[in-house]
């Protein structure tokens, strides 16, 4: 690596680091500063913004936001709560499964904020250390992103893979990521099952019980959604959303059902006719936008309420983050692709799965699995890493639990009234580190195993 290449890499890493410290929209905006420095000061040729992925995110988030505005999300949370309260003794296993599949359905991990206080309440009333289910449930809410048919990470993986010669459909991706991630989460739940001291043996918890106000704060209130009446239009919104997901999966599985078009062009004075099939990224956008419109018409979904909701807002933040981060990364990598191919060719040829460490490390910095895929996957393909290997290591794009500054982790700490879910004195000794590492390692190994058998 030349001095200039290292200096420009420092610009990229500095922009990502500063953006992660501010969080939210700053991830994308501050990446724009890095992009401006690379292009205007160092003279690098600007890369290509990931417009296809961004359009899909906008369509999916609009649909999910409308379902949220109609009250459909409350019904899903209520169903999950009934399941958890039916099996309180095994909440350490059931809680992550609930948060995981909520994310799989909706495509964002931010839907779990209503469920997390309920998980804590059930565990506390049952005498189970809340850190056990809460820590792994927060991890599961983010793990589900690589298992959702409408999540940016999955859509970006299929789109980028297709342009690099690995034609893999969304269902094929999910058939690898869902079983591998469930195995990883269950391994993390097993490791969390007896984690820490039981509440009756924890001196810190017992000391807090001595204060009447603290005791009332922990045991005096019950968090629940079961007392809410779910209107019929909210349930209709969920049915429309599920139907849209089913249609997307059907078209992705049986692509021969997609319409074809003939286009003509003139090449060397001759008219050439080419038949093309409608691309899945367009199909997803059409179906999601149409489903959102149906919710407005038939499910009392108010657009203003959707825009003000957490689902839509978090999705739009993801759009800006991916826009800035991926454009910045593509600009740097595209200008030095030859150098990287020559320097890393021997390593990836011998150990192609080692790209998982790079995915994980970048995710620690940028807090977005979709952005990791968009920024790093083209580089991985350019290095000659086979598509099945990259599919196997896809769970490794989740690494932002490592530094506990992500909103779902911070919120989980605040929801745990017992005070057992914590961010440690030394920052990295927090409640999410162990379940996060176990989940990612096991999921990645299982993903590699599945793709080795299948491909």
C-alpha positions as MATLAB code, in Angstrom:
seq = 'XXXXXXXXXXXXXXXXXXXXXXXXXXXXXXXXXXXXXXXXXXXXXXXXXXXXXXXXXXXXXXXXXXXXXXXXXXXXXXXXXXXXXXXXXXXXXXXXXXXXXXXXXXXXXXXXXXXXXXXXXXXXXXXXXXXXXXXXXXXXXXXXXXXXXXXXXXXXXXXXXXXXXXXXXXXXXXXXXXXXXXXXXXXXXXXXXXXXXXXXXXXXXXXXXXXXXXXXXXXXXXXXXXXXXXXXXXXXXXXXXXXXXXXXXXXXXXXXXXXXXXXXXXXXXXXXXXXXXXXXXXXXXXXXXXXXXXXXXXXXXXXXXXXXXXXXXXXXXXXXXXXXXXXXXXXXXXXXXXXXXXXXXXXXXXXXXXXXXXXXXXXXXXXXXXXXXXXXXXXXXXXXXXXXXXXXXXXXXXXXXXXXXXXXXXXXXXXXXXXXXXXXXXXXXXXXXXXXXXXXXXXXXXXXXXXXXXX';
ca = [
       0.000    0.000    0.000;
       1.233    3.460   -0.880;
       1.266    6.352    1.573;
      -1.566    8.065   -0.331;
      -3.678    4.917   -0.236;
      -3.202    4.616    3.532;
      -3.980    8.314    4.024;
      -7.208    8.021    2.048;
      -8.153    4.880    3.984;
      -7.738    6.880    7.191;
     -10.180    9.435    5.805;
     -12.730    6.647    5.221;
     -12.252    5.116    8.673;
     -12.328    8.513   10.388;
     -15.627    9.389    8.690;
     -17.133    6.058    9.779;
     -15.850    6.421   13.330;
     -17.086    9.991   13.799;
     -20.430    9.110   12.207;
     -20.880    6.129   14.543;
     -20.235    8.350   17.554;
     -23.071   10.695   16.573;
     -25.295    7.868   15.298;
     -28.569    8.123   13.395;
     -28.448   10.324   10.282;
     -24.860   11.327   11.067;
     -23.609    7.971    9.747;
     -24.604    8.920    6.226;
     -24.048   12.663    6.472;
     -20.507   12.494    7.859;
     -19.665    9.849    5.269;
     -20.484   12.629    2.809;
     -17.630   14.678    4.284;
     -15.263   11.771    3.720;
     -16.580   11.403    0.163;
     -16.026   15.102   -0.515;
     -12.427   14.884    0.722;
     -11.659   11.825   -1.420;
     -13.207   13.279   -4.584;
     -12.490   17.017   -4.314;
      -9.177   16.966   -2.431;
      -7.543   13.676   -3.485;
      -9.099   13.542   -6.931;
     -10.557   10.021   -6.718;
     -13.239    9.089   -9.210;
     -16.592    8.973   -7.358;
     -18.182    5.560   -7.009;
     -21.788    4.605   -7.686;
     -24.533    5.204   -5.077;
     -26.535    2.029   -4.278;
     -29.787    3.339   -5.742;
     -31.452   -0.050   -6.344;
     -31.071   -1.056   -2.705;
     -32.212    2.350   -1.475;
     -35.407    2.235   -3.562;
     -36.261   -1.194   -2.147;
     -35.696   -0.012    1.426;
     -37.946    3.002    0.853;
     -40.737    0.799   -0.531;
     -40.442   -1.822    2.228;
     -40.247    0.748    5.016;
     -43.266    2.599    3.631;
     -45.270   -0.627    3.680;
     -44.118   -1.598    7.179;
     -44.735    1.954    8.375;
     -48.315    1.839    7.107;
     -48.889   -1.445    8.898;
     -47.538    0.185   12.055;
     -49.811    3.195   11.586;
     -52.853    0.952   11.189;
     -52.168   -0.783   14.513;
     -51.046   -4.051   12.947;
     -47.741   -4.002   14.780;
     -49.574   -4.018   18.119;
     -51.367   -7.199   17.098;
     -48.056   -8.910   16.276;
     -46.628   -7.811   19.630;
     -49.755   -9.084   21.386;
     -49.401  -12.508   19.732;
     -45.761  -12.664   20.820;
     -46.690  -11.682   24.391;
     -49.289  -14.443   24.645;
     -46.643  -16.969   23.622;
     -44.128  -15.645   26.142;
     -46.601  -15.586   29.038;
     -47.652  -19.134   28.186;
     -44.056  -20.378   28.583;
     -42.451  -18.118   31.239;
     -40.063  -20.814   32.550;
     -38.273  -20.954   29.192;
     -38.387  -17.264   28.334;
     -34.627  -17.233   27.690;
     -35.326  -19.378   24.611;
     -38.740  -18.037   23.577;
     -37.877  -14.324   23.869;
     -35.127  -14.320   21.198;
     -37.305  -16.418   18.889;
     -40.103  -13.844   19.194;
     -37.872  -10.819   18.562;
     -36.102  -12.676   15.746;
     -39.264  -13.540   13.822;
     -40.755  -10.077   14.352;
     -37.703   -8.662   12.608;
     -37.911  -11.322    9.876;
     -41.491  -10.270    9.160;
     -41.032   -6.502    9.246;
     -37.438   -6.138    8.044;
     -36.213   -3.910   10.872;
     -35.113   -4.662   14.420;
     -36.711   -1.508   15.786;
     -40.108   -3.197   16.138;
     -39.083   -4.858   19.399;
     -39.144   -1.838   21.685;
     -42.710   -2.600   22.774;
     -41.893   -6.260   23.442;
     -38.703   -5.738   25.448;
     -40.394   -4.352   28.633;
     -42.746   -7.350   28.515;
     -39.808   -9.780   28.356;
     -38.226   -8.104   31.365;
     -41.517   -8.083   33.287;
     -42.172  -11.801   32.695;
     -38.643  -12.785   33.704;
     -38.656  -10.613   36.817;
     -42.043  -11.864   38.035;
     -40.904  -15.458   37.434;
     -37.696  -14.932   39.423;
     -35.473  -15.314   36.343;
     -32.524  -12.946   35.991;
     -33.805  -10.552   33.264;
     -30.323  -10.164   31.772;
     -30.580  -13.738   30.463;
     -33.552  -13.303   28.091;
     -33.102   -9.560   27.516;
     -29.493   -9.760   26.330;
     -30.069  -12.505   23.788;
     -33.462  -11.082   22.714;
     -31.836   -7.768   21.805;
     -29.211   -9.626   19.771;
     -31.935  -11.677   18.065;
     -33.801   -8.531   17.009;
     -30.806   -7.577   14.846;
     -29.840  -11.092   13.718;
     -33.227  -11.356   11.994;
     -32.228   -8.695    9.449;
     -30.199  -11.164    7.351;
     -33.239  -13.494    7.392;
     -35.938  -11.070    6.202;
     -37.075  -11.112    2.556;
     -37.486   -7.316    2.568;
     -34.412   -6.318    4.601;
     -31.739   -4.267    2.847;
     -28.980   -6.780    3.613;
     -30.804   -9.672    1.910;
     -31.980   -7.674   -1.093;
     -28.533   -6.129   -1.553;
     -26.910   -9.563   -1.382;
     -29.113  -10.985   -4.149;
     -28.814   -7.867   -6.321;
     -25.017   -7.580   -6.071;
     -24.542  -11.340   -6.407;
     -26.564  -11.385   -9.647;
     -24.301   -8.756  -11.196;
     -21.271  -10.842  -10.216;
     -22.438  -14.140  -11.718;
     -23.951  -15.793   -8.632;
     -27.681  -16.027   -9.363;
     -29.219  -16.655   -5.974;
     -32.850  -15.903   -5.126;
     -34.193  -14.420   -1.908;
     -35.735  -17.780   -0.818;
     -32.380  -19.483   -1.424;
     -30.672  -16.914    0.793;
     -33.275  -17.400    3.516;
     -32.939  -21.182    3.362;
     -29.338  -20.659    4.484;
     -29.607  -17.704    6.854;
     -32.771  -18.651    8.780;
     -31.674  -22.130    9.965;
     -28.089  -21.014   10.595;
     -29.165  -17.932   12.576;
     -31.755  -19.861   14.589;
     -29.015  -22.354   15.528;
     -26.774  -19.466   16.546;
     -29.484  -17.854   18.659;
     -30.379  -21.095   20.395;
     -26.694  -21.623   21.187;
     -26.570  -18.087   22.619;
     -29.764  -18.738   24.617;
     -28.296  -21.979   25.993;
     -25.182  -20.095   27.104;
     -27.420  -17.449   28.708;
     -29.763  -19.897   30.465;
     -27.821  -19.902   33.752;
     -25.841  -16.750   33.123;
     -25.006  -14.648   36.168;
     -26.275  -15.103   39.691;
     -29.879  -16.044   40.360;
     -31.809  -13.057   41.689;
     -32.121  -14.537   45.191;
     -28.320  -14.926   45.312;
     -27.344  -11.619   43.724;
     -26.201   -9.232   46.503;
     -26.614   -6.129   44.327;
     -30.185   -7.039   43.421;
     -31.049   -7.976   47.001;
     -29.667   -4.629   48.203;
     -31.939   -2.799   45.765;
     -34.951   -4.700   47.113;
     -34.423   -3.155   50.534;
     -35.485    0.242   49.218;
     -39.334    0.386   49.158;
     -39.423    2.780   46.189;
     -37.081    0.596   44.153;
     -39.077   -2.506   45.074;
     -42.303   -0.837   43.919;
     -40.560    0.329   40.704;
     -39.524   -3.233   39.898;
     -42.610   -5.174   40.992;
     -45.401   -2.624   41.231;
     -46.160   -2.305   37.527;
     -46.957   -4.844   34.851;
     -46.011   -4.195   31.230;
     -48.563   -5.755   28.898;
     -50.380   -5.272   25.597;
     -53.019   -7.909   26.313;
     -55.482   -5.339   27.645;
     -55.590   -3.568   24.267;
     -58.410   -4.251   21.839;
     -57.090   -4.786   18.328;
     -59.489   -3.370   15.689;
     -60.369   -5.352   12.583;
     -58.601   -2.908   10.251;
     -55.301   -3.520   12.094;
     -55.589   -7.252   11.480;
     -56.403   -6.610    7.821;
     -53.184   -4.614    7.514;
     -51.186   -7.569    8.831;
     -52.892   -9.903    6.362;
     -52.081   -7.540    3.486;
     -48.458   -7.294    4.632;
     -48.093  -11.076    4.917;
     -49.745  -11.547    1.524;
     -47.256   -9.093   -0.003;
     -44.348  -11.042    1.492;
     -45.803  -14.308    0.184;
     -46.165  -12.886   -3.337;
     -42.556  -11.663   -3.280;
     -41.308  -15.076   -2.187;
     -43.397  -16.817   -4.879;
     -42.055  -14.592   -7.653;
     -38.503  -14.974   -6.325;
     -38.872  -18.767   -6.272;
     -40.628  -19.144   -9.626;
     -39.087  -16.398  -11.713;
     -40.531  -17.900  -14.871;
     -43.806  -16.269  -13.751;
     -42.297  -12.812  -14.192;
     -43.219  -10.882  -17.349;
     -40.665  -10.528  -20.144;
     -40.025   -7.616  -22.477;
     -38.382   -7.216  -25.832;
     -36.034   -4.290  -26.347;
     -34.381   -3.275  -29.587;
     -31.088   -1.486  -30.104;
     -28.826   -0.701  -33.021;
     -25.371   -2.341  -32.900;
     -22.944   -1.682  -35.782;
     -25.806   -0.615  -38.005;
     -27.906   -3.709  -37.275;
     -31.083   -3.887  -35.200;
     -30.718   -6.320  -32.308;
     -33.723   -7.560  -30.317;
     -33.143   -8.676  -26.723;
     -35.598  -10.351  -24.352;
     -35.324   -9.352  -20.709;
     -37.190  -10.518  -17.616;
     -38.571   -8.114  -15.037;
     -36.017   -7.862  -12.223;
     -36.896   -8.842   -8.662;
     -35.817   -5.501   -7.226;
     -38.576   -3.855   -9.306;
     -41.080   -6.542   -8.270;
     -40.395   -5.925   -4.569;
     -40.850   -2.187   -4.972;
     -44.134   -2.555   -6.875;
     -45.646   -5.027   -4.411;
     -44.582   -3.128   -1.292;
     -45.870    0.214   -2.554;
     -49.148   -1.382   -3.694;
     -49.585   -3.074   -0.289;
     -48.995    0.257    1.460;
     -51.683    1.847   -0.708;
     -54.158   -0.934    0.148;
     -53.532   -0.320    3.855;
     -54.319    3.377    3.393;
     -57.560    2.608    1.556;
     -58.847   -0.380    3.549;
     -57.029   -0.364    6.917;
     -57.331    3.197    8.195;
     -53.547    3.687    7.947;
     -52.862    7.416    8.241;
     -49.786    8.554    6.270;
     -48.962   11.252    8.839;
     -49.005    8.667   11.615;
     -46.779    6.351    9.580;
     -44.214    9.114    9.008;
     -44.177    9.873   12.741;
     -43.762    6.199   13.694;
     -40.536    4.516   14.795;
     -40.574    1.957   11.960;
     -40.700    4.499    9.140;
     -38.234    6.871   10.799;
     -35.668    4.157   11.536;
     -35.997    2.930    7.953;
     -35.353    6.378    6.507;
     -32.315    6.739    8.772;
     -31.059    3.459    7.308;
     -31.546    4.862    3.797;
     -29.365    7.883    4.518;
     -26.751    5.768    6.303;
     -26.496    3.260    3.456;
     -26.482    6.046    0.873;
     -23.500    7.828    2.427;
     -21.517    4.855    3.733;
     -21.836    2.691    0.629;
     -21.005    5.576   -1.726;
     -17.935    6.426    0.335;
     -16.737    2.825    0.480;
     -17.383    2.204   -3.230;
     -15.391    5.303   -4.137;
     -12.366    4.125   -2.177;
     -12.461    0.442   -3.139;
     -13.198    1.065   -6.835;
     -10.119    3.262   -7.183;
      -7.813    0.701   -5.566;
      -9.406   -2.567   -6.680;
      -6.313   -3.781   -8.550;
      -4.039   -3.132   -5.573;
      -6.367   -4.970   -3.199;
      -6.783   -7.910   -5.546;
      -3.016   -8.328   -5.807;
      -2.442   -7.938   -2.065;
      -5.240  -10.184   -0.838;
      -5.425  -12.776   -3.617;
      -3.257  -15.372   -1.867;
      -5.086  -15.047    1.463;
      -8.622  -15.323    0.079;
      -7.583  -18.133   -2.255;
      -6.339  -20.178    0.703;
      -8.950  -19.039    3.249;
     -11.941  -17.495    1.423;
     -14.066  -17.676    4.586;
     -11.666  -15.174    6.220;
     -13.679  -12.403    4.558;
     -16.106  -12.899    7.477;
     -13.625  -11.134    9.764;
     -13.629   -8.114    7.441;
     -17.448   -8.073    7.325;
     -17.632   -8.220   11.114;
     -14.995   -5.514   11.629;
     -16.685   -3.096    9.237;
     -20.052   -3.724   10.908;
     -18.588   -2.770   14.284;
     -17.867    0.645   12.791;
     -20.954    1.434   10.744;
     -23.933   -0.081   12.627;
     -25.746   -1.260    9.497;
     -25.829   -4.742    8.027;
     -27.236   -3.473    4.744;
     -24.432   -0.934    4.441;
     -21.823   -3.636    5.125;
     -23.222   -5.789    2.324;
     -23.419   -2.901   -0.142;
     -19.938   -1.626    0.721;
     -18.003   -4.900    1.082;
     -19.691   -7.502   -1.126;
     -18.466   -6.063   -4.473;
     -14.920   -6.084   -3.075;
     -15.333   -9.694   -1.931;
     -16.493  -10.793   -5.384;
     -13.654   -8.884   -7.054;
     -11.207  -10.877   -4.920;
     -12.545  -14.070   -6.460;
     -14.372  -15.376   -3.395;
     -17.115  -17.825   -4.505;
     -20.733  -16.774   -4.059;
     -21.684  -19.794   -1.887;
     -18.905  -18.921    0.585;
     -20.140  -15.333    0.797;
     -23.681  -16.586    1.373;
     -22.405  -18.855    4.131;
     -20.651  -16.013    5.980;
     -23.550  -13.565    5.543;
     -24.437  -13.724    9.292;
     -21.031  -12.176   10.044;
     -22.229   -8.752    8.821;
     -23.725   -8.206   12.300;
     -21.007   -6.900   14.581;
     -22.318   -3.623   15.978;
     -23.252   -5.218   19.304;
     -19.502   -5.222   20.037;
     -19.578   -1.572   21.121;
     -22.872   -1.157   23.002;
     -24.107    2.068   21.420;
     -26.895    0.726   19.223;
     -30.424    1.985   20.115;
     -31.927   -1.478   20.734;
     -29.164   -2.370   23.199;
     -29.364    0.959   25.024;
     -33.153    0.670   25.202;
     -32.909   -2.882   26.583;
     -30.657   -1.684   29.401;
     -33.219    0.986   30.279;
     -36.191   -1.414   30.058;
     -34.634   -3.865   32.537;
     -36.006   -2.571   35.843;
     -33.943   -5.103   37.790;
     -30.678   -3.470   36.734;
     -29.103   -6.794   35.700;
     -28.748   -5.912   31.996;
     -25.812   -3.538   31.978;
     -23.072   -1.801   30.042;
     -19.994   -2.631   32.073;
     -17.450   -0.318   33.633;
     -14.933   -1.136   30.899;
     -17.479   -0.655   28.059;
     -16.849   -4.013   26.372;
     -17.875   -6.141   29.371;
     -21.577   -5.629   28.676;
     -24.607   -7.915   28.676;
     -24.714   -8.298   24.874;
     -21.109   -9.347   24.217;
     -21.354  -13.060   25.040;
     -24.692  -13.803   23.313;
     -23.646  -11.682   20.339;
     -20.327  -13.461   19.808;
     -21.832  -16.918   20.317;
     -24.682  -16.187   17.926;
     -22.515  -14.748   15.134;
     -19.812  -17.436   15.367;
     -22.251  -20.359   15.432;
     -24.481  -18.833   12.729;
     -21.530  -18.239   10.412;
     -20.173  -21.753   10.910;
     -23.623  -23.241   10.296;
     -24.067  -21.060    7.220;
     -20.768  -22.293    5.793;
     -21.758  -25.875    6.564;
     -25.125  -25.519    4.817;
     -23.673  -23.870    1.703;
     -20.901  -26.505    1.545;
     -23.534  -29.258    1.515;
     -25.936  -27.503   -0.883;
     -23.427  -26.043   -3.329;
];
